[in-house]
Amino acid sequence: QVQLVESGGGLVQAGGSLRLSCAASGRTFSLYAVGWFRQAPGKEREFIAAVSVNLNTYYADLVKGRFTISRDNAKNMVYLQMNSLKPEDTAVYFCAAVRTSLIVTPARTDQYDYWGQGTQVTVSS
């Protein structure tokens, strides 16, 4: 079992940057694919990015070129570097994990077994 804790959210002006962190418990974190999702008030949770156990990365079109996902298995950490932030990026950001060597549909929330509590990101205009 894996427990996930997000951090790094906050208030930033449009055009600014934030780096979110997802800290995972457990000794086998390297066997888990990890995704980042976000949810704005009144909206469904949406996929942002994912990284596989083989370090393949996946991005939603709306963040390509602005966000970068990475992982450090030695530290049991996954990061989401967010640049050129826009007010529409305002949301609660969640990391999620699933133990799999091949994540087929990383954008689907039902692919993931474990979720963190989320961290708020607010981008002011």
N, C-alpha and C positions, 0 to 999 in steps of 0.2 A: 504494500500500500504506500501511496505517496501523499504527502501533505504539501500544499503549495501556498506561498505567501508572496503577494505582490507588494512592491514599494516603488517610490520614485515619482508618484503623481504629484500634482500641484497646479498652481496658477501660473500661466505664462502668456505673454503677449503674442499676438499673431506674428508669424515669421520666426518665432523662437524655437528652442529645442528642449526636449526632455529625454531622459533615459529611464525606462522602466526596468525593474528587476523582478524576476520570479525565482524565489528561493525554494528549493525542493528538499524534502527529507528523504531518507532511504539510501541504501547502498547500491541500488541498481538503476539509478537515474539515467545512466547512459543508454539503457534499454527502452527509454520512453521517448516517443515523439511529443513535442510540446507546441501548443498553439497559443496565439494571442487573439482575443476577441474583445469587442467593446459593445456597450449598450448605453444609448442615450435615453433620456426620459421619454416614455411613450413609444419607443421604437423596439424592434426586435434586436436580439443580440446578433452582431455581425462579425464575420471573420476578418481578421487583419493580416495575420502572418502565421507561418508554422515552420518548424525545423524538424527534420527527421533524425533518426539515430545515425544516419550516414551523412548528416550535415547538408542534405538537400533542403533548400528553402522554397517557400511558397508565399505569395503575396496577393492580397486583393488588389485589383486594378486601381482602386482609389488611393492607395498608399504607395504604389510602386514608384521608386525613385526618391521617396521622402523618408520611408521607414526602413530600418534594417534589423532583422532578427539574428541573434547569435546565441551560442551556448558555450558554457565552460563546464564540462563534465567533472573536472577535478574539483570544482567548487560547488557542484550541484546547482548551477545558476543558468538561467536563460534571460537574455536582455532584449529589449526593444528600444532601439535608438530612433527617436522621432524628430525629424527636422522639418523646417518650413511649415510649422503647425498653423492650422487654420481654425477659425471658430467652430466650424462643423466637425472638427476632431474632438470636441468636448464630449466626454462620455466617461462612464466607469469602464476601466480596462481590466480584463480578466486573463489569467493564464490558465491553461488546461493541459492535461497530460494523459497519454494512453500508452500502455506497454505494447509496442508493436515494432517489428523490424520494417514494416512497409505500411505506411499510412496512405490509403487509396484516395480518400476524399477529405483532405485536411480542413476544408472549409465547413464541414458539417459538425454542428455542436454534438450530435449523437455519436460521433466517433471517439469522444473523449470520456474517460471514466472519472477523472479527478479535476476539480476546479478550485481555484483560490477564491478569496472573498472580494477581490477587486480593489483597485486604487483609482481615485477620482483624478481626471485630467480636465482642466478648464482652460480654454484658450480665449483670451479677451481680444476684442477687435480694436 
